[in-house]
Amino acid sequence: MMAYYILLAVFIQFLVAYGQYHLKVGARRLDLKKNLAYNIRNWNMALAIMLFITTTVLSIVTMRFMEFSIFYSFTALNYLFIMFFSWKILKEKFDRLRVLGNVLIIVGVIIFNLT
């Protein structure tokens, strides 16, 4: 059963990163010079907000069945997912140091959760 909550914690971080991606894209489309109706139709911002609400609820549920320190260690995976979205979708370039940093994050999460 714990494996289910671990997978859920990882999935939550994936959704958080996906929400942050849509927040970035939506922020580009915001135009404060236009009226509120125009900005409300910004589906990227709406999706980001829905994902943040969903992940908050899922996090609360998951933390009921998992130690907080273990759950919190999975939030570090957010950096990995953000890097993936930035590289794959936004076509951003990364140097070896950033890639090494993300590898160290993965190793750290694994080591922390071995105990």
C-alpha positions in Angstrom: 0.0 0.0 0.0 2.9 2.4 0.7 4.1 1.9 -2.9 0.8 3.3 -4.0 1.3 6.5 -2.0 4.9 6.8 -3.2 3.7 6.7 -6.8 1.0 9.2 -5.9 3.5 11.5 -4.4 5.7 11.4 -7.5 2.6 11.9 -9.7 1.6 14.9 -7.6 5.0 16.5 -8.3 4.6 15.8 -12.0 1.2 17.6 -11.9 2.8 20.5 -10.0 5.5 20.9 -12.6 2.9 20.7 -15.4 0.9 23.4 -13.7 4.0 25.6 -13.4 4.7 25.1 -17.1 1.1 26.3 -17.9 1.5 29.2 -15.5 4.6 30.3 -17.4 2.9 30.0 -20.8 -0.2 31.7 -19.4 1.8 34.5 -18.0 3.2 35.2 -21.4 -0.4 35.6 -22.7 -1.6 37.9 -19.9 -2.3 41.4 -21.1 -3.0 43.8 -18.3 -3.9 46.5 -20.8 -6.9 44.4 -21.9 -10.1 43.9 -19.9 -10.7 41.1 -17.4 -12.8 39.1 -19.8 -9.9 38.7 -22.2 -7.6 37.5 -19.4 -10.1 35.1 -17.9 -10.2 33.2 -21.3 -6.5 32.4 -20.8 -6.9 28.6 -20.7 -3.2 28.1 -19.6 -3.7 30.1 -16.5 -7.1 28.4 -15.8 -5.5 24.9 -16.2 -2.5 25.9 -13.9 -4.9 27.1 -11.2 -7.0 23.9 -11.5 -3.8 21.7 -11.3 -2.6 23.6 -8.2 -5.9 23.1 -6.5 -6.0 19.4 -7.4 -2.4 18.8 -6.3 -3.1 20.5 -3.0 -6.1 18.2 -2.3 -4.1 15.1 -3.4 -1.2 16.2 -1.2 -3.4 16.5 1.9 -4.9 13.0 1.2 -1.4 11.5 0.6 0.1 13.0 3.7 -2.6 11.4 5.8 -1.1 8.0 5.0 2.6 8.8 4.7 5.2 10.4 6.9 5.5 14.1 6.1 9.3 13.9 5.8 9.0 11.1 3.2 6.3 13.0 1.3 8.3 16.2 1.4 11.4 14.5 0.0 9.5 13.9 -3.2 8.9 17.6 -3.8 12.6 17.7 -4.9 11.5 15.8 -8.0 9.7 18.9 -9.1 13.0 20.3 -10.3 13.5 17.2 -12.5 10.0 17.5 -14.0 10.5 21.2 -14.6 13.8 20.6 -16.4 12.1 17.9 -18.6 9.2 20.3 -19.6 11.6 23.1 -20.2 13.8 21.0 -22.4 11.1 19.1 -24.3 8.4 21.6 -24.7 10.0 25.0 -24.3 13.2 23.9 -26.1 15.5 25.4 -23.4 19.1 24.3 -23.3 20.8 22.9 -20.3 24.5 22.6 -19.4 26.1 19.6 -17.8 26.1 21.2 -14.4 22.2 21.5 -14.3 21.9 17.9 -15.5 24.3 16.8 -12.8 22.3 18.7 -10.3 19.1 16.9 -11.3 20.9 13.5 -11.1 22.0 14.4 -7.6 18.4 15.3 -6.7 17.3 11.8 -7.8 20.1 10.1 -5.9 19.2 12.2 -2.8 15.5 11.2 -3.0 16.4 7.6 -3.3 19.0 7.6 -0.5 16.6 9.6 1.8 13.8 7.1 1.3 15.9 3.9 1.7 15.7 4.2 5.5 
